[in-house]
């Protein structure tokens, strides 16, 4: 069966950056299932998987525009420590969810300078060209409920 819209696709993958470092992999967790055609994965990878079939292997490089976008310096800002009420330890690398005009986003602490905290709202892979090695493990038609909800449900019918 071929990969097409409104089908659940299971893939094994390894993601590397330009330096060849492994950034993510399904090796420990097993194949990742997603609903094709519903923006469940980055656009460049979804497009590369179109019309592929079970057993196909592919290596694809995806530019930032079709992945997590370019880095946006306006997403970096300095805020007062008082915005982190109830958080005793604030260290670079920590991540927090923040409410923004566009909804909830994840911000990473870049720098702590006394009472000034520098945050970065860019995705950690923004500006990166992503290199995927993918094997298609399974393709099945999605259920009406999965299509309606826009994501995969597990074998027990619950959301995953």
PyMOL commands that set and color helices and strands:
alter all, ss='L'
color gray80, all
select helices_A, chain A and resi 43-49+64-66+73-75+81-84+144-149
alter helices_A, ss='H'
color red, helices_A
select strands_A, chain A and resi 7-16+22-25+32-35+57-62+76-80+95-100+103-113+116-120+130-141
alter strands_A, ss='S'
color yellow, strands_A
deselect
rebuild
show_as cartoon
